[in-house]
Amino acid sequence: GMITLALSKGRIFDEILPLLAAAGIQVLDDPEKSRKLILATSRDDLRVVLVRATDVPTYVQHGGADLGIVGKDTLIEHCAEWGETSLYQPLDLKIAQCRMSVAVPVGFDYAGKVRQGARLRVATKYVNIAREFFAAKGVHVDLIKLYGSMELAPLTGMADAIVDLVSSGNTLKANQLVEVEQVMPISSRLVVNPAALKLKQQRMRSLIGALAAGVEQEFNPD
């Protein structure tokens, strides 16, 4: 049987290629040049399916893919809905690293508002992560779920703050926003369908092992 790996285009795809190469695997099609959604690899028994980042855990959970690579942000949101056990999460691949942070308009007294126990309106795509974070701090928030650019919400006065992914911080700066608190560090994880692991145990384990070795080599070279 074929092993199917779900990936999303962009940063995760670009940064997984060296780890796959370390595991002796090349992806044979370039997703930027080809319109294909199923890509062949240098291994006859392994193929890649290209799906939206937020769909990766769903494909893996429901067996559309045997394994997938997904940001911790997307994974936490998915597990909040489906439960931790819906996916086996064996490996932090340490790629596509960034952080999730709270950001507010320049000049907004975030610390002061928090101290006063004010209610904050927070716009985010990551409602479960944000809810948990503010609840643990004892901060009252009204969460506004957005799918597109978060930065617009404070600029239009719809929200006091946003919870979003930050890597360089340039987007925040460009929109006169400033990071006031880190929620958590983010990187990409390998997720595995538990049934597929039982069914195709040997080949799945050797693939997971090869990726783990690739991570070691890439991030802890001797």
Sequence and secondary structure as in RCSB ss.txt:
>XXXX:A:sequence
GMITLALSKGRIFDEILPLLAAAGIQVLDDPEKSRKLILATSRDDLRVVLVRATDVPTYVQHGGADLGIVGKDTL
IEHCAEWGETSLYQPLDLKIAQCRMSVAVPVGFDYAGKVRQGARLRVATKYVNIAREFFAAKGVHVDLIKLYGSM
ELAPLTGMADAIVDLVSSGNTLKANQLVEVEQVMPISSRLVVNPAALKLKQQRMRSLIGALAAGVEQEFNPD
>XXXX:A:secstr
  EEEEE TTHHHHHHHHHHHHTT  B S TTT   SEEEBSSTTEEEEE  GGGHHHHHHTTS SEEEEEHHHH
HHHHHHH GGGSEEEEE   S EEEEEEEETT  HHHHHHHT  EEEEES HHHHHHHHHHHT  EEEEE SS T
THHHHTTS SEEEEEESSSHHHHHTTEEEEEEEEEE EEEEE HHHHHHTHHHHHHHHHHHHHHHHHHHS  
